[in-house]
Amino acid sequence: MAKDLRTHVRARRPRQAMVQAEGRRDRRLRDHRRRSWLGRRSRWLSNYHLAVRDGDAFADVGKTFKGFTDAQFVEMTGRLWALAVGDDGYTVRVRPEVVVEVAYNEIQKSPTYRSGMALRFARITRIRDDKSPGQATTLEELRALYERQFATKGRAV
């Protein structure tokens, strides 16, 4: 029996709460997905994987495609192609040298990412050219932010 696809779609309600200042942290753009179909963004690198520092490596904490204007997507695409180290026709891997500031709704635990954490509804607020990759948020800092968010809301049981 074929399942009705509408049963798998979950509506997202917009949150009315403001994102607090501590919700903005510097993340690194690690790799980017390129859409192979036609559309307004089809020529841009516009789906970004976000990562935090984890020792000498980086740990993924989410993805986003939100926060940039069309002009910023064009500019970032050029910048990222200059950093590209691999392209399989769908994913373009880049050297992790771009630091961005990210706003998000909340941090949650995640079995999907090696970091064990995920940013919910992440969106890029600005590019941090004033910061080097070594100054990006660490996994330990992100875990502390995760715990601190429960000061204003309860934990799920």
C-alpha positions as CSV (number, residue, x, y, z in Angstrom):
1,M,0.0,0.0,0.0
2,A,1.4,3.4,-1.0
3,K,1.8,5.9,1.8
4,D,0.4,9.3,1.5
5,L,3.4,11.6,1.3
6,R,1.6,14.4,3.1
7,T,1.8,12.3,6.3
8,H,5.6,12.8,6.3
9,V,5.5,16.6,6.0
10,R,5.7,18.4,9.4
11,A,4.6,22.0,9.5
12,R,7.1,24.4,11.1
13,R,5.5,27.2,13.1
14,P,7.5,30.4,13.3
15,R,8.8,31.2,16.7
16,Q,8.0,34.6,18.2
17,A,10.9,34.6,20.6
18,M,13.9,36.7,19.8
19,V,17.3,35.0,19.4
20,Q,19.5,36.1,22.2
21,A,23.0,37.4,21.7
22,E,24.5,34.1,23.1
23,G,22.6,32.4,20.3
24,R,25.1,33.9,17.8
25,R,28.3,32.1,17.5
26,D,31.1,31.8,15.0
27,R,31.0,28.7,12.9
28,R,33.1,27.6,10.0
29,L,31.7,26.7,6.6
30,R,33.1,23.3,5.9
31,D,31.6,22.0,2.7
32,H,28.8,23.0,0.5
33,R,26.1,21.2,-1.5
34,R,25.4,22.2,-5.0
35,R,22.0,21.6,-6.3
36,S,22.0,19.9,-9.7
37,W,18.5,20.9,-10.7
38,L,17.3,24.1,-12.2
39,G,16.3,27.0,-10.1
40,R,17.3,30.4,-8.9
41,R,20.1,29.0,-6.7
42,S,21.3,26.3,-9.1
43,R,24.5,28.1,-10.0
44,W,25.5,29.0,-6.5
45,L,27.0,27.1,-3.6
46,S,24.2,27.8,-1.3
47,N,23.7,24.9,1.1
48,Y,26.4,25.2,3.8
49,H,27.6,22.7,6.4
50,L,28.5,24.3,9.7
51,A,31.2,23.1,12.0
52,V,32.9,24.0,15.3
53,R,36.5,23.4,16.3
54,D,37.1,20.1,18.0
55,G,40.8,20.1,18.8
56,D,42.8,20.3,15.5
57,A,39.7,19.0,13.5
58,F,36.2,20.3,13.0
59,A,32.9,18.7,14.0
60,D,29.7,19.3,12.0
61,V,26.8,20.9,13.9
62,G,24.3,21.6,11.2
63,K,23.5,22.9,7.8
64,T,21.9,26.0,6.5
65,F,21.0,27.8,3.3
66,K,19.5,30.8,5.0
67,G,20.7,34.3,5.8
68,F,22.3,35.6,2.6
69,T,20.9,37.9,-0.1
70,D,21.3,36.9,-3.7
71,A,24.3,39.2,-4.1
72,Q,25.9,37.6,-1.0
73,F,25.4,34.1,-2.4
74,V,27.1,35.1,-5.6
75,E,30.0,36.6,-3.7
76,M,30.3,33.6,-1.4
77,T,30.2,31.2,-4.3
78,G,33.2,32.8,-5.9
79,R,35.0,32.8,-2.6
80,L,34.3,29.2,-2.0
81,W,35.2,28.0,-5.5
82,A,38.7,29.5,-4.8
83,L,38.9,27.3,-1.7
84,A,37.6,24.1,-3.4
85,V,39.5,20.9,-2.9
86,G,37.0,18.5,-4.4
87,D,33.9,18.4,-6.5
88,D,31.9,15.2,-7.2
89,G,29.2,17.0,-9.2
90,Y,26.9,17.3,-6.2
91,T,29.1,18.2,-3.2
92,V,31.9,20.8,-3.4
93,R,34.4,20.3,-0.6
94,V,36.4,23.4,0.5
95,R,39.3,24.2,2.8
96,P,37.7,25.3,6.1
97,E,38.8,28.9,6.1
98,V,35.6,30.9,6.1
99,V,34.2,31.9,9.6
100,V,30.6,33.0,9.8
101,E,28.3,34.1,12.6
102,V,25.2,32.0,13.0
103,A,21.9,32.6,14.7
104,Y,19.8,29.6,15.7
105,N,16.6,28.7,17.5
106,E,18.2,26.3,20.0
107,I,20.9,23.7,20.3
108,Q,19.9,20.0,20.6
109,K,21.6,16.7,21.0
110,S,22.0,14.9,17.7
111,P,23.0,11.3,16.8
112,T,23.5,12.4,13.2
113,Y,26.6,14.6,13.7
114,R,29.9,13.4,15.2
115,S,29.9,16.4,17.5
116,G,26.7,15.0,19.1
117,M,25.1,18.5,18.9
118,A,23.0,20.3,16.2
119,L,21.9,23.9,15.7
120,R,18.1,24.1,15.1
121,F,17.0,26.5,12.4
122,A,20.5,27.9,11.8
123,R,20.9,31.0,9.6
124,I,24.0,33.0,8.7
125,T,24.0,36.5,10.1
126,R,27.3,37.7,8.8
127,I,30.7,36.7,7.5
128,R,33.5,37.2,10.1
129,D,36.5,38.2,8.1
130,D,37.9,39.7,11.3
131,K,38.2,36.2,12.7
132,S,40.5,33.3,11.8
133,P,39.4,29.7,11.8
134,G,41.3,29.2,15.0
135,Q,39.0,31.7,16.7
136,A,35.8,29.8,15.8
137,T,33.6,28.4,18.5
138,T,34.8,25.2,20.1
139,L,32.8,22.1,20.7
140,E,33.2,22.6,24.5
141,E,31.8,26.1,24.2
142,L,28.9,24.8,22.2
143,R,28.2,22.2,24.9
144,A,28.3,24.9,27.6
145,L,25.7,26.9,25.5
146,Y,23.6,23.8,25.3
147,E,23.5,23.5,29.1
148,R,23.0,27.2,29.6
149,Q,19.8,27.3,27.4
150,F,18.0,25.3,30.1
151,A,18.3,28.2,32.5
152,T,15.4,29.8,30.6
153,K,13.5,26.7,29.5
154,G,12.8,23.3,31.0
155,R,14.4,20.1,29.9
156,A,12.3,17.6,28.0
157,V,11.7,14.5,30.1
